[in-house]
């Protein structure tokens, strides 16, 4: 039905910058990952080291909130 599709997924350990938890990040494309805890989509940037930055199409939608305790 779909022909020959080659799907590759990468799973990495990391700290999600959105929920601040140690978690697994699952690739959804070559340079995009999703946190399995909060569902945040992250973009991977490589500048000598790998860091994950929240991905958004509209920078005005980024909010910084203190984590809730307990």
C-alpha positions as CSV (number, residue, x, y, z in Angstrom):
1,X,0.0,0.0,0.0
2,X,2.7,2.5,1.0
3,X,5.6,1.0,-1.0
4,X,9.0,0.6,0.5
5,X,9.2,2.9,3.6
6,X,12.3,3.1,5.7
7,X,11.4,4.2,9.2
8,X,14.2,4.8,11.8
9,X,13.5,5.9,15.3
10,X,16.1,7.0,17.9
11,X,15.5,7.0,21.6
12,X,17.9,9.0,23.8
13,X,18.1,9.7,27.6
14,X,18.0,13.4,28.5
15,X,16.6,16.1,30.6
16,X,13.5,17.7,29.0
17,X,13.8,21.6,29.1
18,X,10.0,21.9,29.3
19,X,9.2,19.6,32.3
20,X,12.8,19.5,33.7
21,X,12.6,15.7,34.3
22,X,15.1,13.0,33.3
23,X,13.2,11.2,30.6
24,X,13.4,9.4,27.3
25,X,13.3,11.5,24.1
26,X,11.9,9.8,21.0
27,X,12.8,11.0,17.5
28,X,9.8,12.0,15.4
29,X,12.0,13.2,12.5
30,X,15.8,13.6,11.9
31,X,16.2,16.6,14.2
32,X,13.0,16.6,16.2
33,X,12.3,14.7,19.5
34,X,9.3,14.3,21.7
35,X,9.5,14.0,25.5
36,X,7.6,10.9,26.7
37,X,6.6,12.6,30.0
38,X,5.1,15.9,28.9
39,X,4.8,15.4,25.1
40,X,6.8,18.5,24.3
41,X,8.3,18.6,20.9
42,X,12.0,19.5,20.9
43,X,14.4,20.5,18.1
44,X,17.9,19.1,18.2
45,X,20.7,21.7,17.6
46,X,24.3,20.5,17.2
47,X,27.0,23.1,18.0
48,X,29.9,21.0,19.3
49,X,27.5,19.4,21.7
50,X,23.9,18.3,21.5
51,X,21.3,20.4,23.3
52,X,17.5,20.1,23.1
53,X,15.5,23.3,22.7
54,X,11.7,23.5,22.7
55,X,10.4,23.7,19.2
56,X,7.6,26.0,18.3
57,X,6.4,27.7,15.1
58,X,5.5,30.8,17.0
59,X,8.1,32.1,19.6
60,X,5.4,34.2,21.3
61,X,3.8,30.9,22.5
62,X,6.9,30.0,24.7
63,X,6.1,30.4,28.4
64,X,8.4,29.8,31.3
65,X,6.7,28.4,34.4
66,X,8.1,27.2,37.8
67,X,7.6,23.5,38.3
68,X,4.8,22.4,40.6
69,X,5.9,20.7,43.8
70,X,4.3,17.5,44.9
